[in-house]
Amino acid sequence: MVAHLSKILSNSKNVFDFVVNEGNGVKGLSDMGIQSLPVQYIQPLEERITTSTVITDDSIPIIDASNWNDPKVADQICMAAQNWGFFQIINHGVPIEVLDNIKETSHRFFSLPAEEKKMYSKENSISSNVRYGTSFTPEAEKTLGWRDYLSLVHVSDDEAAEFWPPSCREEALEYLKRCDTVIRKILKVLMGGLNVKTIDEEKEDLLIGSKRINFNYYPKCPNPELSVGVARHSDISTITFLLQDDIGGLYVKKLDSNAWIHVPPINGALVINIGDALQIMSNDKYKSVEHRVIANGSKNRVSVPIFLHPKPSSVIGPLQEVLKNGEKPIYKQILYADYTKIFFSKGHDGKDTIECAKI
């Protein structure tokens, strides 16, 4: 075991092969008990979170959604989308046992042998809608992230039944189904804040034309202060709907500052954030903000985001309802598939992707 580990760590190519090409992920390194971080996971100084950049006297809004008909709930959601780009909701109606199940399911999938998980890698998966991988885009990144993931695009329940891994298929579908009502309520509120009165079929394709659920696994890291789970980025979704476990590690950049704020885990809460697509549609009224995940030195962490996207064939740009009073568009019309291609062609780089959509 020690000799095998020494061989893996002896050069960067061996590490990359073991983690990426052989499908072991960073979980494989963590399980072997490595004592120091391989060089390709060491973040440059400017990308590390330090106590000097974290503020503790502020926090993203926590919104009680027990009464969706209360106008205050809608006001709080729209204000959070404008001023923070992030908020947590409690009393949302998704049963706690469904949330607990999906967290357990995440641990179960990543506990599978590497050869089973590797069946779903980019090279081996029989569906482009099912992808097991590590970091973000290892081939394009200068520094790798300390995270493994399983990504599942939901086309239909039948397609999922055929292609999704049996170890998590039923739980993932149940979780998506249970969250759907809350997702639609939040989007209705956010659209109301943009003077969109009804969500017709065309708008629905723009807002939730594509759904993707990720299982994220952040194993124990030998030098967490040098690494990062996920580098700073903004999502390209309309909205993202995230379940954290109780360990924590998600940090959000406060608007118009260089300060970072921890999003504390709250039992039963869901974290909602605005993505680039909705920032573009709202012509900058709603903000998609940078966030990142730190590595943890003592525990294995999981999180489960649902990304709601426009259809790849949708053209996104500022909504007519937003511009009808003469507001000037900040963004051009762009095919969403092209926007996605730009995002996935490089490593995480803050909010650089959205610059490509500006007029």
N, C-alpha and C positions, 0 to 999 in steps of 0.2 A: 504493500500500500504506500509506504513512504517513498520507495524507489519510483513507483508509478507517478506519484504526485510530483516528485522532483523532476521527472522527465517532462511532465506537462508544463510545469512552471519554468522550464529551462530556457524557453524562448517564446516570443509573442505568437509565432505561427502555431505552436503546439497548443497554446491557450485558446486561440481562436478556433482551431479545429475541434478541440474538446468541447468547448462551450457552444459554438454555432453549428459547425458541420456535423458533429456527432450527436447533437441534440441533447447534450447534458445540461445546457443552460448554466446560469450562475448558481442554481441550486446544486448542481453537480460539484462545483468548486466548494461551496459552503459545506456540503455533506462530507467532503473529504477532509474537512478541518483545516483549511489553509490558514496560516497565521499572519500573512501579510497580503496586501492587495496587489494583484498583477498590475503592471505598469499601465496597460491600456484602460484601466478603470480609474486611474488617478486624475481627478479633475484639475484643470488649471486654477490657480488661486482665485481669479476673479469669478469663477463659477461655483465656488463653495459658499455655503451658508455659514455666516459667522454671527456671534452674538451682537456684534456692532451693527449688523444689517437687519436684525429682527426686532420688531417692536411688540411689546406685550400689553400695552395699555389701550389697545383697540382690537376689535374683532368684527368678522363679517356678520351681517344680520342673521338672526335666528327667528324664523317666522312660524307662528302657530297656525296651521291650516285646518284646524278642527271645524271651522265654519267658512266654507268657500264663498258663501253668499254675503259675507261681511265685506263691505267696500274697503275697509282698512287693510284686509288681506291683499287685495289687488293693488292698492296703493303701495304697500310695503314691498311687494314683489317687483313692481315697476321701478320704484326708487332704488332698490338693491341692484337691479339690472343696469341702471344708469350710473350709480355712484360706486359700485363695487365689482359688478360683473359676476359675483358669487353670493350665494346665500344658502343657509340650511333650512330645511322645513321639518317640522315635527307635527305629530298628530295628522299625518297625511292619508292614513287609511290603508297603507300596505301592511299586512299582518307581520308582527315581529318574527313569527316562526318562519315566514317566507324569507325574511332577511337573514335569519340565523342559518337556514338551510343552504342558502346560496354561498355564504361564507364557508361553511363546512365543505360544500361541493368544490370550492376553489382549492382547499387544502387536499382534498381527495384526488383531484385531477393531477396536481403537481407532485403527488406522492407516487404516481405511476412510474414504472421503469422507463428509462430514457428511450428505449427502443419503441415502446408504445406511444410515447408523446411524439417521437420523431415521425411517426406515420402521418402526422398532421403538419409537418414543416412545409415550407414553400416548395421544396423540391419533391416532396412525397405526397402531399395532400391531393386527393382526387377531386376536391372542390376548391375553387379559388375563394370561396366564402368561408373556408375553415383554415385557420392559420395559427400554428404554434411557433413561437420564436422567442428571441431574447433581445434585450436593449430596445432600440427603436428601428434603425436601419443600419445594422452593424457594418455593412460594406461601405457606407457613406459617412460614418461618424468618425471624428478624430478621437473622441473619448467615449467609451462605452458606458451604458447605464447598468446599474446592479438590479436588473429586473428580468423575469421571464413572463411570458404572457400566452394566453390562448384567445384568439379573436374569432368571433362568430358573427357573420352577417346574416340577418334574418330575412329570407326571401319569402318563405311560407313554412308552415308547420310540417308539411309533407317533406319538403326539401331538407329541413332540419332533422326529421326522423331518419332520413336516408344517410346524411353525411356527418352530422354532429357526433362527437365522441359519446358513446353510451354512458360513460361515467358521469356526465354532467348535463346530458340532453334534456331530460324531463325537468330538472330543477331550473335550467336556464329558460326554458319555454314558460314555465309557471311564473318565474320572476318577471319576464317581459310582459306577460298577460296581466299580472297584478299591478304592474307599474303604469300600464297604458292609460288608465283613467286619470291618474295624477299628472302624467306627461301632458295629456290633452287639456286638462284644466289650466296648467301653468302656461301653455302656449296660447290658450284663449285669452288669458289675462294679459300676457305680453303683447299679443296682437291688438287687444283693446287699447293698450297704451300707445299704439301706432296708428290709431283711427281705422283699424281693420275691423269691420263689424261682424263679418261672417267668414269662416274658414271653408271655402269651397274646395272642390277636388284639386284644382290647380294649386291653391295655397297649401293644401295638405301635402302635395308632392314636393313643394318647396320646403316645408317644415319637417315632415317626417316621411319623406319618400323612401328613405333608406334607414334601417336600424342596425346597429352593431353593438353586441355585448362583448366586453373584454373581461377575462379573468386575469388579474395582475398578481404576481407573486414576487415578493421582495424578501429573499432569504437573509439570514443573519450575515452581516458583512464584517470582515476582520478589522478594517479601518474605516468606519463609517464617516469620520470627519473628512476623509480625503475623497470620498466617492459621492455618488448621487444615484437615487433610484430612477428618477426620470428627470432629464435636464429641463431648464426653463423653456416654456413654450405656451402658446395659446392653442386651444382646440379649433378645429376647422368645422365643427358641427354647427347646427342651429342652437341646440342646447345639449349639455351633457348632464347626466343624471347619475350621481355616484354614491355607492355604498362603501363606507370605510369600515374596517374592523376597529377594535378598541385600542389599537397601538398608537395610531397617529403618525404624522410625518408629511402631510400635505401642507405646503406653504403657498400663499397667494401674494402677489405683488400689489401693494396699495397703489391706487391710481395716482398718477402725477408725482411719483416719489421713487426712491430706490430702496424703500423699506419692504420687508417681508413679514407676513403675518401667518402664524400657525392656525390651521383650521382644526379645532379640537374635536376629537370623536365624541359624539353624543349618542348614547344608546337609542336606537330606533330612528335616528335622524337620517335624512338624505341630503346630500350636497348637490346643489344645482349651479351650473355655471353657463354663461353665455359663450357661444362660439363665434368664430370669425364670420360664418355665413349670416348669422343674425345681426352682428355688428354692421355688416355691409347692407343688409336689407333695411336696417333702421337708420341708415345714413349717419352712423356714429352716435345715435341716441343711446343705444344699449352698448355696453362695453365688453369686449372679449379680452380678458386680462391674462398676463403671464402667471403661470404657476409651476411648481416643481415638487418633487418628492425626495426627501432625504433618505439615506440608507440607515439601517438600524443595526446596532452591534450586539443586541441580546435576544431579539425575537424575530420570528418569521411573520411578515405582515402580508395581508391580502387586501385587495380592493376590487370592486366590481362596478365599472362604469357602463352605462348605456349611452351610446352616442346616437343622437338623432340628426340625420343629414338630409339635405336635398337629394333628389334623384340625381344620378350622374349626368343624365341628359337635361337636367334643369339649367336654365340660365339665371344666375343670381345678379342682383344689383339693387339699388335703393327702390323700395316699394313705391308704386304710384301714389298710394294713400299718404305716404310720408312727404312726397314732393308736391302734393297738389296745391299747397299755399305758396308756391314759388321758391321753396327751399332749393338751393343748388346741390346737385348730386356730387358727392365726394368720390364715388366709385363708378367705374365703367360696368357694363354688362359683361359677365364672364361665364363661360360654360363651367359648371361645377366640376365635371370630370377633369378639366384642365387645371382648376385650382387644386384639386386633390393630388394630381400628378406632381405639381410643384412641391407641395408639402412633403410627400413621401420620397422625393428624389434626394433629400439631404438630411443631415442631422438636425436635431432641434436647435433653433436659433432665435428664441424669443418670439417676436411678432413680425419677423421679416416677410413671411408669406403674404400677409395682407397688403403690404406695400405694392405688390405686383398688380393688385386690383384697383389701385387708385388712378384717378384720371390725371 
